[in-house]
Amino acid sequence: MPRTIESIVENHRVAAERRAAGKPVWDRRIDVKAILHEDQSNTSNEHAAQVANRIGALIRSHVPAAWLDWNSDDLDEDLTQIVEGMEALKPDSYEGKADFTPLDDLNSMLDQLYDWADGKRVWLGH
């Protein structure tokens, strides 16, 4: 779900509904921010790929394995594509392309991850 005014309003509605029912707003917490806040000024291809790889591994270790299993009835295809993309990113993934870098790809995948997390009630901060 792309981040739109409608999706933001819907996420707030769901959070309010959960609070009113005595439930926590978030079902899970995965602290990707700890990784993102390390060496923030480093925009090198190597660092972007390393950050993506680490976040992919962190998510894989914190969600049910079935969500990332292409043969499972519980597969979450959106999440699997994000995690596999993060795990596969390399410093030279876009070598020879002046208009797209590993950092661009990381940022795109992070946008997708945050959209996914909002809809699935997963907090990605600390």
C-alpha positions in Angstrom: 0.0 0.0 0.0 1.7 3.3 -1.1 1.9 6.0 1.5 -1.0 8.3 0.7 -3.3 10.5 2.8 -5.8 7.8 2.7 -3.3 5.1 4.0 -2.2 7.4 6.7 -5.8 8.1 7.8 -6.5 4.3 7.7 -3.5 3.5 9.8 -4.5 6.1 12.4 -8.1 4.6 12.4 -6.8 1.1 12.9 -4.5 2.3 15.7 -7.3 4.1 17.5 -9.6 1.1 17.1 -6.9 -1.2 18.6 -6.4 1.2 21.5 -10.1 1.3 22.2 -10.2 -2.5 22.2 -7.4 -2.6 24.8 -4.9 -4.0 22.2 -1.4 -2.7 21.6 -1.1 -0.4 18.5 1.7 -2.6 17.1 1.8 -6.4 17.0 5.6 -6.6 16.6 8.7 -4.4 16.9 11.8 -4.7 14.7 14.4 -2.0 15.4 15.7 -1.2 11.9 16.4 2.4 13.1 19.4 1.2 15.1 21.0 0.1 11.8 19.9 3.2 9.9 21.3 5.6 12.5 24.8 4.2 12.2 27.2 6.3 10.1 24.3 8.3 8.5 26.6 10.5 6.5 28.1 7.6 4.7 26.3 7.4 1.3 28.8 5.0 -0.3 27.6 2.0 -2.4 29.3 -0.3 0.1 27.6 1.2 3.1 24.2 1.2 1.4 24.5 -2.4 0.5 25.7 -3.4 3.9 22.8 -1.6 5.6 20.3 -3.3 3.2 21.9 -6.7 3.9 21.7 -6.2 7.7 18.1 -5.0 7.7 17.1 -7.9 5.4 18.8 -10.3 7.9 17.2 -8.6 10.9 13.7 -8.8 9.4 14.2 -12.4 8.4 15.2 -13.2 12.0 12.2 -11.4 13.5 9.2 -12.6 11.5 7.8 -16.1 11.2 9.7 -18.1 8.6 6.5 -19.0 6.9 6.0 -15.3 5.9 9.2 -15.5 3.8 8.7 -19.1 2.4 7.5 -19.1 -1.2 6.0 -22.6 -0.6 4.0 -21.6 2.5 0.3 -20.8 2.7 1.3 -17.9 5.0 3.7 -16.3 2.5 3.8 -12.6 2.6 4.9 -11.9 -1.0 5.4 -8.2 -0.5 7.6 -8.7 2.5 9.5 -11.5 0.8 10.3 -9.4 -2.2 11.6 -6.6 0.1 13.7 -8.9 2.2 15.2 -10.8 -0.7 15.9 -7.5 -2.5 17.7 -6.2 0.6 19.7 -9.4 1.1 20.7 -9.3 -2.6 21.9 -5.7 -2.8 25.6 -5.4 -3.5 27.9 -2.4 -3.9 28.2 -3.0 -7.6 24.5 -3.8 -8.2 24.1 -0.7 -10.4 27.6 -0.3 -11.7 27.5 1.7 -15.0 24.2 3.3 -14.2 24.6 7.0 -13.4 20.9 7.5 -12.5 20.4 4.7 -10.0 22.6 3.6 -7.1 22.5 1.1 -4.3 21.5 4.0 -2.0 18.5 4.7 -4.3 17.5 1.1 -4.2 17.9 0.9 -0.4 15.7 4.0 0.0 13.1 2.5 -2.4 13.0 -0.7 -0.4 12.8 1.2 2.9 9.8 3.1 1.6 8.1 -0.2 0.7 9.1 -1.7 4.0 7.6 1.1 6.0 4.3 0.9 3.9 4.2 -2.8 4.6 4.9 -2.4 8.3 2.2 0.2 8.7 -0.4 -2.1 7.2 0.8 -5.2 9.2 1.1 -3.3 12.5 4.9 -3.7 12.8 6.8 -0.9 14.5 10.2 -0.4 12.8 11.8 1.8 15.5 13.2 1.3 18.9 
